[in-house]
Amino acid sequence: MTVEIPAELEQYLRQELSKGEYRSEGELILDAVRVLRELKARHEGLRQDIHAAIAQSDRGESEPLDIEAIRAEGRERLTGQSKES
């Protein structure tokens, strides 16, 4: 397979290769395609979750958000992350 890469992306590829994490352009491109596939799968999963939540709400099966609980969870996550860093 032959692929033409725009100059700005080629420059990015060369920068990544120079870091030594990848042995070849092919290895870097294969990793990029794997990441793209995973990202698309995650996005599709999120879309499905959103559609399910909308349908649940349309059926009147949703509950109001507890803003204080959400804030507390956010604070807990931030505090936990700052301790790990």
VOBA-1610 file (N, C-alpha, C; in pm, whole numbers, padded with zeros to 5 digits, always signed):
BEGIN
Met+00085-00117+00000Met+00000+00000+00000Met+00090+00124+00000Thr+00059+00216-00086Thr+00133+00341-00092Thr+00043+00453-00043Val+00096+00536+00045Val+00018+00645+00102Val+00096+00774+00086Glu+00028+00876+00035Glu+00091+01008+00028Glu+00058+01084+00155Ile+00161+01135+00219Ile+00144+01204+00346Ile+00174+01352+00327Pro+00083+01440+00370Pro+00109+01583+00361Pro+00236+01621+00439Ala+00299+01727+00398Ala+00427+01768+00456Ala+00422+01786+00607Glu+00314+01849+00659Glu+00309+01873+00803Glu+00297+01743+00882Leu+00227+01644+00826Leu+00217+01514+00893Leu+00348+01436+00881Glu+00413+01450+00768Glu+00543+01384+00750Glu+00643+01439+00851Gln+00640+01570+00873Gln+00729+01631+00972Gln+00699+01575+01111Tyr+00571+01562+01142Tyr+00532+01505+01271Tyr+00582+01362+01284Leu+00566+01282+01179Leu+00614+01144+01181Leu+00764+01139+01208Arg+00838+01225+01142Arg+00984+01228+01160Arg+01021+01267+01304Gln+00946+01362+01360Gln+00972+01402+01499Gln+00947+01284+01593Glu+00838+01214+01571Glu+00807+01099+01656Glu+00913+00989+01641Leu+00956+00965+01518Leu+01058+00863+01494Leu+01190+00901+01562Ser+01220+01029+01562Ser+01347+01074+01622Ser+01351+01052+01772Lys+01236+01036+01836Lys+01231+01011+01980Lys+01274+00870+02014Gly+01275+00782+01915Gly+01323+00646+01935Gly+01221+00547+01988Glu+01096+00588+02000Glu+00993+00498+02050Glu+00953+00394+01945Tyr+00969+00429+01820Tyr+00933+00340+01709Tyr+01057+00309+01628Arg+01063+00186+01578Arg+01178+00143+01499Arg+01169+00182+01353Ser+01045+00206+01306Ser+01028+00238+01164Ser+00902+00320+01143Glu+00893+00379+01025Glu+00771+00453+00989Glu+00650+00360+00990Gly+00669+00240+00939Gly+00560+00143+00935Gly+00506+00111+01073Glu+00596+00092+01170Glu+00554+00062+01307Glu+00475+00179+01365Leu+00520+00300+01340Leu+00451+00419+01389Leu+00313+00431+01326Ile+00304+00408+01196Ile+00176+00419+01127Ile+00080+00309+01173Leu+00131+00187+01193Leu+00046+00079+01245Leu-00010+00114+01383Asp+00074+00172+01467Asp+00028+00212+01599Asp-00078+00321+01588Ala-00058+00414+01498Ala-00155+00522+01478Ala-00290+00466+01432Val-00288+00369+01345Val-00412+00308+01295Val-00481+00232+01409Arg-00404+00163+01492Arg-00463+00094+01608Arg-00531+00193+01702Val-00463+00305+01728Val-00520+00407+01816Val-00647+00465+01755Leu-00646+00490+01625Leu-00765+00542+01558Leu-00881+00443+01571Arg-00852+00315+01552Arg-00956+00213+01564Arg-01014+00211+01706Glu-00928+00218+01807Glu-00974+00220+01946Glu-01057+00345+01975Leu-01013+00458+01924Leu-01085+00584+01944Leu-01224+00579+01882Lys-01232+00526+01761Lys-01362+00514+01695Lys-01454+00419+01771Ala-01399+00312+01824Ala-01479+00217+01902Ala-01532+00284+02029Arg-01448+00362+02095Arg-01492+00435+02215Arg-01601+00535+02181His-01581+00607+02071His-01683+00704+02030His-01816+00635+02000Glu-01810+00522+01935Glu-01934+00449+01905Glu-02001+00403+02034Gly-01923+00356+02128Gly-01978+00317+02257Gly-02043+00434+02329Leu-01979+00550+02324Leu-02038+00669+02385Leu-02168+00708+02315Arg-02169+00701+02181Arg-02292+00733+02107Arg-02407+00641+02150Gln-02377+00513+02164Gln-02479+00418+02206Gln-02528+00449+02347Asp-02435+00482+02436Asp-02473+00517+02572Asp-02560+00642+02574Ile-02527+00740+02494Ile-02604+00864+02487Ile-02744+00837+02434His-02754+00759+02327His-02886+00726+02271His-02971+00649+02373Ala-02907+00557+02446Ala-02981+00481+02548Ala-03029+00574+02660Ala-02944+00668+02701Ala-02982+00762+02807Ala-03095+00854+02761Ile-03090+00898+02635Ile-03197+00983+02582Ile-03328+00905+02578Ala-03322+00780+02533Ala-03443+00697+02528Ala-03498+00675+02668Gln-03410+00652+02765Gln-03453+00634+02903Gln-03520+00761+02954Ser-03463+00875+02923Ser-03520+01002+02965Ser-03655+01025+02899Asp-03664+00993+02770Asp-03791+01009+02698Asp-03902+00923+02758Arg-03863+00808+02816Arg-03963+00722+02879Arg-03994+00766+03021Gly-03928+00873+03067Gly-03950+00923+03202Gly-03879+00842+03308Glu-03777+00770+03270Glu-03706+00682+03362Glu-03580+00745+03421Ser-03559+00871+03394Ser-03438+00936+03446Ser-03468+01009+03577Glu-03363+01034+03653Glu-03375+01105+03779Glu-03300+01237+03768Pro-03340+01337+03846Pro-03268+01464+03843Pro-03123+01443+03889Leu-03034+01526+03836Leu-02894+01518+03875Leu-02875+01572+04015Asp-02789+01508+04090Asp-02751+01555+04223Asp-02620+01632+04207Ile-02633+01763+04189Ile-02516+01846+04160Ile-02413+01838+04272Glu-02456+01837+04396Glu-02361+01829+04508Glu-02283+01698+04506Ala-02349+01588+04472Ala-02280+01459+04464Ala-02180+01460+04348Ile-02217+01524+04238Ile-02127+01533+04123Ile-02004+01617+04160Arg-02027+01728+04226Arg-01915+01813+04270Arg-01823+01738+04365Ala-01882+01665+04460Ala-01802+01589+04556Ala-01718+01484+04486Glu-01778+01417+04388Glu-01703+01315+04313Glu-01590+01380+04234Gly-01617+01495+04175Gly-01513+01567+04101Gly-01398+01609+04192Arg-01432+01661+04310Arg-01328+01699+04407Arg-01246+01578+04448Glu-01314+01467+04471Glu-01245+01345+04511Glu-01149+01298+04401Arg-01196+01303+04279Arg-01109+01262+04167Arg-00988+01353+04155Leu-01011+01484+04165Leu-00899+01579+04155Leu-00800+01560+04269Thr-00851+01539+04387Thr-00765+01518+04503Thr-00685+01389+04485Gly-00750+01285+04439Gly-00681+01158+04416Gly-00573+01169+04310Gln-00601+01245+04204Gln-00504+01262+04096Gln-00385+01343+04144Ser-00408+01446+04224Ser-00297+01529+04268Ser-00205+01452+04362Lys-00260+01356+04437Lys-00177+01273+04525Lys-00093+01175+04446Glu-00148+01127+04331Glu-00076+01030+04248Glu+00035+01096+04170Ser+00020+01223+04138Ser+00119+01293+04055Ser+00248+01321+04129
//
